[in-house]
Amino acid sequence: MFGFLKDKVKSAISSITDRFDKEAEIVETKEEEKLSESIQEEAQEILEEKKIVREEKKTAEKKKEQKVAENTPIPKEEKKAAPKKKDVKEEEKKGFFAKVSEAVTTKKISASQFEELFWDLEVELLENNVAFEVIEKIKQDLKSKLVDVPLKRGEVEKTIVDSLKESIDEVLDFESFDLLEKVKKKKEKPYVIVFIGVNGSGKTTTISKVAHLLKKNNVSSVLVAADTFRAASIQQLEEQGNRVGVKVIKHDYGSDPAAVAFDGAKYAQQKGIDVVLIDTAGRQHSNTNLMDEMKKIIRVVKPDLKIYIGEMITGNDCIEQIKDFDSVVNIDGVILSKADIDEKGGTALSVAYVTKKPIYYLGVGQSLEDLKPFNKQEIIKNLLS
């Protein structure tokens, strides 16, 4: 996971760094030419100043000789005038050459040059399922740190990496999620969770992983087969229930899903069970009947949490699906399944930023233990270290 994207990002950074050095040298050469002209001008000014000082000195000596001959005291002010000019000039010289030194050891690049350089990274991010909105943010953040900013030799790559880290940190800026804490905080049991998603997204498998997580932390749960539409859906959930060792509440196929969900919540309340995990039918947002059923389930059971299960490998399709479902039921958060087989990795960067929904967990395999809490620092490390 993220390895493929990591390699691509590193390759793009290396390309930008190399091209930056080449492009920036053009700017630097022009600056050095300007500096050379300035140095010549400054040198000429210094020579002229020295000439003036010499002439003034000669004039002063002649006046002194005349004053001595006439026995006239020499004014003190005349002795201090020349050193003052010299001190001021010396300070100007030091300041000028310090600027020259600074300019020839740093590089700058223009906005137009940056556009050409960023293209390599932009293409790699697009091809790896990073949403345009995220790319645009990364681009603007990086632009502010590279364009017309003096950079010391050898610092370009570090500047790019640091900027990417900051951008990704902001892209994944949502509160951490602790399901166990949420469950324990609710005074009136049960804590009800509805799982939503399209067919084949891994809902049933993910539900069993959540049930296992709860069980190993001494939190009881019950599964509810509210998908009464798809053939074999109830049997599949029962298999997962047996696998974890938790009860499944079910009705016959074709039954009202909201009625099954209601019975599941009632059962948990009567038996003192902590959490209700409700499986729903996979659907597309364009299926009006199934979307109405889902809205009815939510209206009836009033869940504490509505979680969308999306496949990480579907990329930008996953983002659009979340947005569509969110417009109907107001999703609370996301679990991304099949993260272990996603070579590109860009979906995780895009979901939270584009949909404004937090990512709770990543599904990283088929075993019950393969549910990892989402950790943005780990993501950043895996992508850029």
C-alpha positions as CSV (number, residue, x, y, z in Angstrom):
1,M,0.0,0.0,0.0
2,F,1.3,3.4,-1.1
3,G,4.6,1.9,-2.3
4,F,3.8,2.5,-6.0
5,L,2.7,6.1,-5.4
6,K,5.7,6.6,-3.2
7,D,8.1,5.6,-6.0
8,K,6.3,7.8,-8.5
9,V,6.3,10.8,-6.2
10,K,10.1,10.3,-5.4
11,S,10.8,10.0,-9.1
12,A,8.9,13.2,-9.8
13,I,10.6,15.1,-7.0
14,S,14.0,14.0,-8.4
15,S,13.0,15.2,-11.9
16,I,11.8,18.6,-10.5
17,T,15.0,19.0,-8.5
18,D,17.2,18.3,-11.5
19,R,15.3,20.5,-13.8
20,F,15.0,23.2,-11.2
21,D,18.8,23.3,-11.0
22,K,19.1,23.6,-14.8
23,E,16.4,26.2,-15.2
24,A,17.5,28.2,-12.1
25,E,21.0,28.4,-13.5
26,I,19.7,30.6,-16.3
27,V,18.3,33.0,-13.8
28,E,21.4,32.8,-11.7
29,T,23.7,33.5,-14.7
30,K,21.7,36.6,-15.6
31,E,21.9,37.7,-11.9
32,E,25.7,37.2,-12.0
33,E,25.9,39.3,-15.1
34,K,24.0,42.1,-13.4
35,L,26.2,41.7,-10.3
36,S,29.3,41.9,-12.5
37,E,28.1,45.1,-14.0
38,S,27.3,46.4,-10.5
39,I,30.7,45.5,-9.2
40,Q,32.4,47.3,-12.1
41,E,30.2,50.4,-11.4
42,E,31.0,50.2,-7.7
43,A,34.7,49.8,-8.4
44,Q,34.6,52.9,-10.6
45,E,32.8,54.8,-7.9
46,I,35.5,53.8,-5.4
47,L,38.2,54.9,-7.7
48,E,36.6,58.2,-8.3
49,E,36.1,58.6,-4.6
50,K,39.7,57.9,-3.9
51,K,40.7,60.4,-6.6
52,I,38.5,63.1,-4.9
53,V,39.9,62.2,-1.5
54,R,43.5,62.6,-2.9
55,E,42.7,65.9,-4.4
56,E,41.0,67.1,-1.2
57,K,44.1,65.9,0.7
58,K,46.4,67.9,-1.5
59,T,44.2,71.0,-1.2
60,A,44.2,70.6,2.6
61,E,48.0,70.2,2.7
62,K,48.4,73.4,0.7
63,K,46.0,75.2,3.0
64,K,47.9,73.9,6.0
65,E,51.2,75.1,4.6
66,Q,49.7,78.6,4.1
67,K,48.2,78.6,7.6
68,V,51.5,77.6,9.1
69,A,53.2,80.4,7.2
70,E,50.7,82.9,8.4
71,N,50.7,81.4,12.0
72,T,46.9,80.7,11.8
73,P,45.5,77.8,13.9
74,I,44.2,74.8,11.9
75,P,40.4,74.2,12.5
76,K,39.7,70.8,14.1
77,E,36.7,70.1,12.0
78,E,38.8,69.8,8.8
79,K,40.7,66.8,10.3
80,K,37.4,64.8,10.9
81,A,35.6,65.4,7.7
82,A,37.5,62.9,5.5
83,P,37.4,59.9,7.9
84,K,33.6,60.3,8.2
85,K,33.1,59.9,4.5
86,K,35.5,56.9,4.5
87,D,33.6,55.1,7.3
88,V,30.3,55.6,5.5
89,K,31.7,54.3,2.3
90,E,33.3,51.3,4.0
91,E,29.9,50.3,5.5
92,E,28.3,50.6,2.0
93,K,31.0,48.5,0.6
94,K,30.6,45.7,3.2
95,G,26.8,45.7,2.7
96,F,27.1,45.5,-1.1
97,F,29.6,42.6,-1.1
98,A,27.5,40.7,1.4
99,K,24.6,40.9,-0.9
100,V,26.7,39.8,-3.8
101,S,27.9,36.7,-1.8
102,E,24.3,35.9,-0.9
103,A,23.0,36.2,-4.4
104,V,25.6,33.9,-6.0
105,T,25.0,31.1,-3.5
106,T,21.2,31.0,-3.9
107,K,18.8,30.3,-6.8
108,K,15.4,31.5,-7.9
109,I,12.8,30.3,-10.4
110,S,10.0,32.1,-12.1
111,A,6.3,31.3,-12.1
112,S,6.3,30.2,-15.7
113,Q,9.3,27.9,-15.1
114,F,7.5,26.4,-12.1
115,E,4.5,25.5,-14.2
116,E,6.7,23.5,-16.5
117,L,8.5,21.8,-13.6
118,F,5.4,20.9,-11.7
119,W,3.9,19.1,-14.7
120,D,5.9,15.9,-13.9
121,L,4.5,15.6,-10.4
122,E,1.0,16.6,-11.5
123,V,0.8,13.8,-14.0
124,E,2.1,11.2,-11.5
125,L,-0.5,12.3,-8.9
126,L,-3.3,12.2,-11.4
127,E,-2.4,8.8,-12.7
128,N,-2.3,7.5,-9.1
129,N,-5.9,8.6,-8.2
130,V,-5.1,11.8,-6.4
131,A,-8.1,14.2,-7.0
132,F,-7.6,17.4,-8.9
133,E,-8.6,19.5,-5.8
134,V,-5.8,17.9,-3.8
135,I,-3.2,18.4,-6.6
136,E,-4.2,22.0,-6.9
137,K,-3.6,22.5,-3.2
138,I,-0.2,20.8,-3.3
139,K,0.7,22.9,-6.3
140,Q,-0.2,26.3,-4.7
141,D,1.5,25.3,-1.5
142,L,4.7,24.3,-3.3
143,K,4.6,27.4,-5.6
144,S,4.7,29.7,-2.6
145,K,7.9,28.1,-1.4
146,L,9.7,27.9,-4.8
147,V,8.7,30.8,-7.0
148,D,10.9,33.9,-6.7
149,V,12.3,32.5,-3.4
150,P,16.1,32.4,-3.0
151,L,17.1,28.8,-2.2
152,K,20.6,27.7,-1.2
153,R,22.2,25.1,-3.4
154,G,21.1,21.5,-2.4
155,E,18.0,22.7,-0.5
156,V,15.5,22.3,-3.4
157,E,14.6,18.6,-2.8
158,K,14.2,19.2,1.0
159,T,12.0,22.2,0.3
160,I,9.7,20.1,-2.0
161,V,9.5,17.2,0.4
162,D,8.7,19.5,3.4
163,S,6.1,21.3,1.4
164,L,4.4,18.0,0.4
165,K,4.4,16.8,4.0
166,E,2.7,20.0,5.1
167,S,0.2,19.8,2.3
168,I,-0.8,16.2,3.0
169,D,-1.0,16.9,6.7
170,E,-3.5,19.6,5.9
171,V,-5.4,17.5,3.4
172,L,-5.9,14.8,6.0
173,D,-6.8,17.2,8.7
174,F,-9.7,15.6,10.6
175,E,-10.2,14.5,14.1
176,S,-8.9,11.0,15.1
177,F,-11.6,8.4,15.6
178,D,-12.0,6.0,18.5
179,L,-15.0,3.7,18.1
180,L,-14.6,2.1,21.5
181,E,-14.6,5.5,23.2
182,K,-17.7,6.5,21.2
183,V,-19.6,3.4,22.3
184,K,-18.6,3.8,25.9
185,K,-19.6,7.4,26.0
186,K,-23.2,6.7,25.0
187,K,-25.3,6.2,28.2
188,E,-28.4,4.6,26.6
189,K,-27.5,1.4,24.8
190,P,-27.3,0.2,22.1
191,Y,-25.0,2.2,19.9
192,V,-26.3,1.8,16.4
193,I,-24.1,1.8,13.3
194,V,-25.5,1.6,9.7
195,F,-23.1,0.5,7.0
196,I,-23.7,1.9,3.5
197,G,-22.0,1.3,0.1
198,V,-22.3,-0.1,-3.4
199,N,-22.3,-3.8,-4.3
200,G,-18.9,-5.5,-3.9
201,S,-17.4,-2.8,-1.8
202,G,-16.7,-5.2,1.1
203,K,-19.4,-4.2,3.5
204,T,-20.2,-7.6,4.9
205,T,-16.5,-8.4,5.4
206,T,-15.8,-5.0,7.0
207,I,-18.8,-5.4,9.4
208,S,-17.4,-8.7,10.6
209,K,-14.0,-7.0,11.2
210,V,-15.7,-4.3,13.3
211,A,-17.6,-6.9,15.3
212,H,-14.3,-8.7,16.0
213,L,-12.7,-5.5,17.1
214,L,-15.5,-4.8,19.5
215,K,-15.5,-8.4,20.8
216,K,-11.8,-8.5,21.6
217,N,-12.3,-5.3,23.6
218,N,-15.2,-6.8,25.6
219,V,-17.9,-4.9,23.8
220,S,-20.9,-7.0,22.7
221,S,-22.6,-6.6,19.4
222,V,-25.3,-8.0,17.1
223,L,-25.4,-8.1,13.3
224,V,-28.5,-7.1,11.4
225,A,-29.2,-8.5,7.9
226,A,-31.1,-5.5,6.5
227,D,-30.0,-6.4,3.0
228,T,-33.1,-8.4,2.0
229,F,-32.7,-7.5,-1.7
230,R,-29.6,-9.4,-2.9
231,A,-29.6,-13.1,-3.2
232,A,-27.5,-14.9,-0.6
233,S,-26.8,-11.7,1.3
234,I,-28.4,-13.0,4.5
235,Q,-26.4,-16.3,4.3
236,Q,-23.1,-14.4,3.8
237,L,-23.8,-12.2,6.9
238,E,-24.7,-15.3,8.9
239,E,-21.4,-16.9,7.9
240,Q,-19.5,-13.8,9.1
241,G,-21.5,-13.9,12.3
242,N,-20.5,-17.5,12.9
243,R,-16.9,-16.6,12.1
244,V,-16.9,-13.9,14.8
245,G,-19.2,-15.6,17.2
246,V,-22.0,-13.0,17.3
247,K,-25.8,-13.3,16.7
248,V,-27.4,-12.3,13.4
249,I,-31.0,-10.8,13.4
250,K,-32.7,-11.6,10.1
251,H,-36.1,-11.8,8.3
252,D,-37.0,-13.4,5.0
253,Y,-35.8,-12.1,1.6
254,G,-38.1,-9.4,0.3
255,S,-38.9,-8.2,3.9
256,D,-38.9,-4.5,4.8
257,P,-35.3,-3.7,5.6
258,A,-36.3,-0.9,8.0
259,A,-38.4,-3.5,10.0
260,V,-35.4,-5.8,10.2
261,A,-33.2,-2.9,11.4
262,F,-35.8,-1.9,14.0
263,D,-36.0,-5.5,15.4
264,G,-32.3,-5.7,15.6
265,A,-32.1,-2.5,17.6
266,K,-35.0,-3.7,19.9
267,Y,-33.3,-7.0,20.4
268,A,-30.0,-5.3,21.5
269,Q,-31.9,-3.0,23.9
270,Q,-33.7,-5.9,25.5
271,K,-30.6,-8.1,25.8
272,G,-28.3,-5.3,27.0
273,I,-26.1,-5.6,23.9
274,D,-23.7,-2.7,23.4
275,V,-23.6,-2.2,19.6
276,V,-25.9,-2.9,16.6
277,L,-24.2,-3.3,13.3
278,I,-26.6,-3.0,10.4
279,D,-25.8,-4.3,6.9
280,T,-27.7,-2.7,4.0
281,A,-28.2,-3.5,0.4
282,G,-25.5,-2.4,-2.0
283,R,-27.0,0.2,-4.3
284,Q,-26.3,3.0,-6.8
285,H,-27.5,6.4,-6.0
286,S,-29.6,6.3,-9.2
287,N,-31.7,3.4,-7.8
288,T,-34.5,5.5,-6.3
289,N,-36.3,2.6,-4.6
290,L,-33.2,1.3,-2.8
291,M,-32.2,4.8,-1.8
292,D,-35.7,5.4,-0.3
293,E,-35.3,2.2,1.6
294,M,-32.0,3.3,3.0
295,K,-33.5,6.7,4.1
296,K,-36.3,4.8,5.8
297,I,-33.9,2.6,7.7
298,I,-32.1,5.7,9.0
299,R,-35.3,7.4,9.9
300,V,-36.6,4.4,11.9
301,V,-33.4,3.4,13.8
302,K,-31.8,6.9,14.1
303,P,-28.2,5.5,14.0
304,D,-25.4,7.0,16.0
305,L,-23.1,6.5,13.1
306,K,-23.5,6.2,9.3
307,I,-20.4,4.7,7.7
308,Y,-19.7,4.5,4.0
309,I,-17.6,1.5,2.9
310,G,-15.7,2.3,-0.3
311,E,-13.1,0.4,-2.3
312,M,-9.8,2.1,-2.3
313,I,-9.0,0.7,-5.7
314,T,-11.9,2.5,-7.4
315,G,-10.1,5.8,-7.1
316,N,-12.1,8.9,-8.0
317,D,-15.3,6.8,-8.5
318,C,-15.2,6.1,-4.8
319,I,-15.1,9.9,-4.1
320,E,-18.1,10.5,-6.4
321,Q,-20.1,7.7,-4.8
322,I,-19.5,9.1,-1.3
323,K,-20.6,12.5,-2.4
324,D,-23.8,11.0,-3.9
325,F,-24.7,9.0,-0.8
326,D,-23.8,11.8,1.5
327,S,-26.3,14.1,-0.3
328,V,-29.0,11.6,0.6
329,V,-28.2,10.4,4.1
330,N,-25.4,12.7,5.4
331,I,-22.6,10.1,6.0
332,D,-20.5,10.5,9.2
333,G,-17.3,8.8,8.0
334,V,-15.6,6.3,5.7
335,I,-13.9,3.0,5.9
336,L,-11.7,2.2,2.8
337,S,-11.6,-1.5,2.0
338,K,-9.0,-3.4,-0.1
339,A,-6.3,-1.0,0.7
340,D,-3.8,-3.9,0.7
341,I,-4.3,-4.4,-3.1
342,D,-4.3,-0.7,-4.1
343,E,-1.0,0.0,-5.7
344,K,-1.8,3.7,-6.5
345,G,-2.8,4.9,-3.0
346,G,-4.1,8.3,-4.1
347,T,-7.7,7.7,-3.0
348,A,-6.8,7.9,0.7
349,L,-5.4,11.4,0.1
350,S,-8.5,12.5,-1.8
351,V,-11.5,11.2,0.1
352,A,-11.3,13.3,3.2
353,Y,-10.3,16.5,1.4
354,V,-12.9,16.3,-1.4
355,T,-15.8,14.9,0.5
356,K,-15.0,16.6,3.9
357,K,-15.6,13.2,5.6
358,P,-13.1,11.6,8.0
359,I,-11.5,8.2,7.2
360,Y,-12.0,5.9,10.2
361,Y,-10.3,2.6,9.2
362,L,-8.5,0.9,6.3
363,G,-9.2,-2.7,5.3
364,V,-5.9,-4.3,4.6
365,G,-6.7,-8.0,4.1
366,Q,-9.3,-10.8,4.5
367,S,-8.6,-11.8,8.1
368,L,-10.7,-10.4,11.0
369,E,-7.6,-8.6,12.3
370,D,-7.1,-6.7,9.0
371,L,-8.7,-3.5,10.0
372,K,-6.3,-0.7,10.7
373,P,-7.2,2.7,12.3
374,F,-6.4,5.4,9.9
375,N,-3.2,7.2,10.8
376,K,-2.2,10.2,8.7
377,Q,1.3,10.4,10.1
378,E,1.8,6.8,8.9
379,I,0.5,7.7,5.5
380,I,2.8,10.7,5.2
381,K,5.8,8.5,6.4
382,N,4.9,5.8,3.9
383,L,4.6,8.2,1.0
384,L,7.6,10.5,1.6
385,S,10.2,8.8,3.8
